[in-house]
Amino acid sequence: MNHKSDNLVQLLKKELAQAGLSTEVRAQKAGCLDVSEYGPALVVYPDQVWYGGVKPEDISEIVQSHLKDGRVVERLRIPGK
């Protein structure tokens, strides 16, 4: 796990808390997800939606759009996943 991905996990946890979702949604670090060609990745279960190329500025959009409102952020979705 590198420093950038650690920062993304911490930012995700912060955004979940601010959105009131920290008791419903778990942010968990993972090892290799075999999609490194897409950059930092995030998977939402049980929806099985895979996001790639995730940047710090994308986290609040994923939390608000997908986790709160149920709308997948298509521009970040990994094709075929």
N, C-alpha and C positions, 0 to 999 in steps of 0.2 A: 504494500500500500504506500503510495507516495504522498508527499505533503499536499499536493493539489487535491487529491481525492479525499484526504482527511479533512481538508477545509470544506469541501462540498458536503460531507456527512454532517459536520458541525453546523453548517449553514442550514441544511435541511432540518435538523433537529430544532434549531432556533425558529425557523419558519413554521414548523408544525406546532410548536408551543404557542406562537403568536396567533395562529389560526384556530387554536383550541382543539387541535387534533392529536396532541401528544399522547393521550390515553387510548386513542383508537388506531393510530398508525405508528408502526415501529420503523425507525431508520436504522439500518444495520449495514455495517461494512461487510464486504464479501471479497473473496479472492478473485482470481481471474474468471471472467464470465465468457471468455472466448469471443469477444467482440471488440478487441482492442483497436481494430482498424477504424472504429467509430469514435475513438477517444473515450473520455469518462462516460460511463454508462450507469443507468439507474433502471431498476426493474420494479414495476408496481404489481404486487400479487394481492388478491387472487386474479386480478384482471389480466395478468400476463402481458402487460404492455412494457416494451423495452424502449428506453430513451437513450440516444447516443449523442456525443458531442456536447454533453451538458456542461454549461458554464455557470458560474455563480449567479449571474443575472437571470438565468432560466429557472432557478429553484422556486422563487415565489410564484411564477406562472404555473409551474407544474403543481404546486400545492393548491393554489386557488382554482385553476381550471380543472385539473384532473381529480385531485383528492377531495376538494370541497364541492365542486359543481358537476363532477362526473364526465367532463369533456376532455378527451385525449388531446394532447398538444401534438398535432400531426407533424408540424415542422421539425420536431425532434425525434419522432418515432423511427426506430431502426427498421428498414424494410425487411419483410419476411419473418419478423419476430413477433 
